[in-house]
Amino acid sequence: MRKQKAPMSAESSTDLGALRLTITELVARNAVAMVQQAIDAVKEEGQYQAIKYLFEMVGLYPAGAQGESPVQKSLAWTSCSNWG
């Protein structure tokens, strides 16, 4: 049998704030290791979505460069051009 969830109270929302802070601190402490794992996954397994998300998150991609076509700006183009 499942327990019914209690309605959210002011105390619960305070707990959520503390939980968010705890999670934010945990992510911040492990960010470099997580990024390194994502990079390793791209190199080893071709997990390009993870690295694309990281690039977008930090504002690295998409970047507007003069003289490039939309295809040349894509992560897929960059990835494929590095294979040759």
C-alpha positions in Angstrom: 0.0 0.0 0.0 1.1 3.5 -0.8 1.1 6.2 1.8 -0.8 9.3 0.8 1.3 12.5 0.5 0.7 15.2 3.0 -0.3 18.6 1.6 2.5 21.0 1.3 2.8 23.5 4.2 5.0 26.5 4.8 7.3 24.2 6.7 7.6 21.9 3.6 8.5 24.9 1.3 11.2 25.9 3.7 12.5 22.3 3.5 12.5 22.5 -0.3 14.6 25.7 -0.1 17.1 23.9 2.1 17.1 20.9 -0.2 17.7 23.1 -3.3 20.7 24.7 -1.5 22.1 21.3 -0.5 21.7 20.1 -4.1 23.2 23.2 -5.6 26.3 22.9 -3.3 26.6 19.2 -4.1 26.5 19.9 -7.9 29.0 22.8 -7.5 31.5 20.6 -5.6 31.3 17.9 -8.2 30.9 20.0 -11.4 34.5 19.6 -12.7 34.3 15.8 -12.3 30.9 15.6 -13.9 32.1 17.7 -16.9 35.1 15.5 -17.2 32.9 12.4 -17.2 30.7 13.9 -19.9 33.8 14.7 -22.0 35.1 11.2 -21.6 31.7 9.8 -22.6 31.9 11.8 -25.8 35.3 10.5 -26.6 34.6 6.9 -25.7 30.9 6.4 -26.5 29.9 9.2 -28.8 27.5 10.7 -26.2 27.4 14.1 -28.1 24.1 15.2 -26.5 25.7 15.5 -23.1 28.5 17.7 -24.3 26.2 19.8 -26.5 24.1 20.5 -23.4 27.2 21.5 -21.5 28.4 23.8 -24.3 24.9 25.4 -24.4 24.8 25.7 -20.7 28.0 27.8 -20.5 27.3 29.8 -23.6 30.0 28.2 -25.7 27.5 26.9 -28.3 25.9 28.2 -30.4 28.4 31.0 -31.0 27.9 33.4 -33.8 31.0 33.6 -35.9 31.2 35.9 -39.0 31.6 34.2 -42.3 30.3 30.8 -41.3 27.3 29.1 -42.8 24.6 27.7 -40.4 25.9 24.2 -41.2 29.5 25.2 -40.2 28.2 26.6 -36.9 26.6 23.3 -35.9 28.0 20.9 -33.3 27.6 18.0 -35.8 29.7 19.8 -38.4 32.4 20.5 -35.8 32.4 16.9 -34.6 32.6 15.5 -38.0 35.2 17.8 -39.2 37.5 16.7 -36.4 37.3 13.1 -37.5 39.2 13.6 -40.7 
